[in-house]
Amino acid sequence: MACRITSIKLRKTAFTLVEMLVAMGIGSIALASIASFSLYAGRSVISLANYAELESRSRLALDRMTQEIRQTRGLTDFTTSSLSFKDSDGAALSYVYDPAAKTLARLKDGQRNVLLEECESLTFGVFQRNPIGGSYEVYPTALPSTAKLIQVTWSCSRSILGAKVNSETVQLSRIVIRNHD
C-alpha cells in the first residue's frame, strides 16, 4: 500500500468591491423601508390611541353635562362661553370655557372641576324648545327664563410629534332642561 500526500488547492473566495457596494445598497434600501414603515406604524398607533382618548373624554364631559343640565331648575345667566344654572338643590352650577387655558370647567360649591382640556373652541347656544315650522331648528331665546334647550359645540385637538393631526369635534349636542321652575 502506497501512501501519497495529495495537495488540496484552496480556492480563494472574496467579494469584489462592486459586489460589496451592490450588497450594501440593497441592504440600505431594505433598512430604510423598514424604518419608514416602523415610523408610519408608530404614528398610526399613537394617532389611534390619541383619538380614542379624545373621544372618551369628550363623551364623559358631555354625559356629565347632560345629566346635570337636565336636572337643573333653570338657566340663570348665559354667554357663548359660559352657562349658569340654579341646580336641583338650589345651589349655583356653572360651566365656563376659558379660551386662554383651552379648558371647560364645572363650578359648583366653590369647587372647580375641569371637564375638557386642549379645547380649541367651545360655544354654548340657548334656545326655546319650540321647533321652527317645517325644520328641526328651534327658536333662539334672549332671556334665561325662557331657555329650555342648550346647544354645545366644541373642538379639541392634540399634537403628535409637533403637528396637530387629531381632533375630536362634537358637531351638535342639544340638551333639554327638564325640571324648569
C-alpha angles and dihedrals in degrees: 000000000000122000117210129181112226122196122230115215112218115215114219112230118186136146118258120227092255092051091049092050092049091049092048091049093051091046092049092051091049092049092047092052092048091049093049092048090049091051092048092047091048092052091047093052092047091048093051093048090046093050092048092052093047091049092048094050091047091050093048092049092048093046092052094046092047093050094048098040093050090056098046122110092231149306116287102179139357145182130170089269103036142039128195123195140179100239125220090261091052095253124122118263122189139180114202129185115207109198093191093055092031092227138129111213134189115218122197133145092356093304123120118205120183110224099176133025131188090029110165095191138359130179131184121205126191123208145164117251095241112106122227107249115268096011144068092243122109132214116266117235130220097194128062090220092064096045115117102152130053121198120200125191124175144159125206127184143175136200126242114198090343098310127100103235105145127064132165116200126188096210099195130346121176123193123192119214104228106179099055116165 
